[in-house]
Amino acid sequence: MIGLRLRAALVFLSVGLGLAGCESAGEPVQQYPSQSTYSGRSIPAPDPNAPQGGILGPDGLTLFDGGKNRDDGATSGIGVNALLWRASLDTLSFMPLASADPFGGVIITDWYSSPDRPSERMKATVYILDRRLRADGLKVALFRQQIGPERQWLDVPVSAETVAQLENAILTRARQLRVQSIGQ
């Protein structure tokens, strides 16, 4: 009986001393390297005491413009220029939509066959690359197929002029939307 009580007391004593040893007299001192090397280049290390930004940016997630009404179309809850986004959707509205990612700025249509040409179909992918309304903030990829001799779809090249015309149509619509938003 005494042996069991002695063992229990020793266990409690060792646990207590172990926990007491974990206590520190002050804040732990962390040493961060002042710089590191990558591919032979010296890169300064980040300051651990610098304020850290959030994953959603300094203002957090803004679903609408939050009262900040800018005329460049960049303030919206999407990650790309709102005018280019809306103009792309408007311009491609005759084609069925397969996917639209407003945060990544990618619009993918499904295959579309015109009633005039049922043996040919088109598909478009629009990449909005910038939050500003700029011509180089937009890239369009067009795909075209025709029915082959064995009734299978065959890829056919699309002319650069056709791609440029579609990009210009989207940019023209974005300019129209901007003028409308300024006029209100």
N, C-alpha and C positions, 0 to 999 in steps of 0.2 A: 504494500500500500504506500509506504514511504517512497519507494523507488519510482512509482508512477507519478506521484506528486513532484518529486525532484526532477524527473524528466520533463514534465509539463512546465515547471518553472524555468528550466534551462532553455526550452524552446521559446517561451515568451521573452526571456531575457535576450536571447540571440536575435530574435526578430526585432525587438525594440532597439537593440544596439545597431542592427543593420539599417533600420529606418533612420535612426539618429545620425548615422554616418552619411546619409544622403543629403542632409541639410547643408546649405552653403552659406558662408558668411556674407556673401553679396551676390550680385548678378554674375552669371558666368561670363567670362571674357572670351569672345570669339575672334579669332584672327582670320581675316579674309585676305586672300592674296591681293596685292595692289594691281597686278596685271598678270595676264597669262599670254602664252604664245600659241598661235595657230598658223600653221603653214609658214613658219619663220617670221610672221608679223607679230608685233607686240600689241595686245588688245587690253585696254584698261578694264579692270573688273568693275561690276556695278557696285554702287554705293548701297550698302544694306540699310542705311538710315534714310535714304531718299524716299519720298512718298511714292507709294506704289499705285499705279492706275488699275482700274477695275477691268474685268474682261469685256465689259460692254462700253468702255470708254469713260471719259471724265463726267459726262452727263447721265450715264446709265442708259437704259433702253428707252428710246423715245418712239412711241408708236405713231404719234402724229407730230406736227411741227412744234408743239408745245408753246404756241404763241409767238414763236420766232418765224416771221413770215419773210423768207428770203426769196429773191426773184430768180435765183439760179436753179431752182428745182432740186437742190441737194438735201434740203432738210425734210426728211420723211423717215418713216420707220424702216425703210428699206436701205440696203447697203450701197445702192447705186443712185445715179441721177434719176429722179422721179419723172422728169420730162422725157428722157430717153426711154425709160421703162414703159411709160404710158404710150408713147409714140410707136414703140416696137409692137406692143400688143394691138394697138389700133391698126397699124399697117398690115400685120399678119392675121387680122381677125377672120379672114376668109378661110384660113387653114385651121384644121383641128389642132388643138393644143395638147401636146404630150406631157410637157413638164415646164414648170416655171419656178425659178428660184430667185425671189426678189433680193435675198441677202447676198447671194453669189453673183447675181446679175446674168443669169443664163435662162434663155427661153428656147425651148425645143418644140417644134411642131411635129405632128405626125405626117405621114405621107398624104398628099393631096393630089387628086386627079381632077382636072378641069372637065366639065361636061363636054366641051368642044374637042378635047383630046383625051379620050379614055385610055389610050395606049401609052400615055406618058404620065409620070407622077413626079412631084417635087416635095422636098423636105427642107426646112430651114432651121438653123441654129443661130441665135443672136447672142453675142457676148457684149455686155455693157461693162466697160473696163474702168470707168472713172465716175466720181461723184459730181464732176463738173459737166456742163453742157458743152462738149467739144466734139469735133468731127473725129478725132483720133480716139475718142472714148467709146467707140462702137466698132464691132467687128461682126460681119455676117458670113456664115458658111452655108452655101446652097448645095443640095444634092439632087440629082436628076436621074431618073431611070425610065427606060422604055421596054416594052414587051418585045422579047426576042423571038426568033423563028420557032423555038420549041415552047412558047408560051411562058417563059420565065422572065423575071425582071433583070435587065442588064444595066449596069452603071454607064452613064453617059456624061462626059465632061460638061461643066457649066462655064460659060464665058465669063471672063472677069468683068466685062461690061454689064452683064446682067446683075452680078453681085453689087457693082458700084451703083447701079440704078436703084436697087433695093435699099442700100445704105443711104443714098440721097433721099429717097422717099421717107425713110424713118427720120432723118435729120430735118427735112422740111416740115414734117408733122410735129416734131419737137419744137421747132421755132414757132409754129402756129400756136401750139399750146402755151408757150412762154408769152407770146403777145396777148393771148386771151387772159392769162393769169395776171399780167401787168395792168391790163385794161380794167380789171374788176376793182 
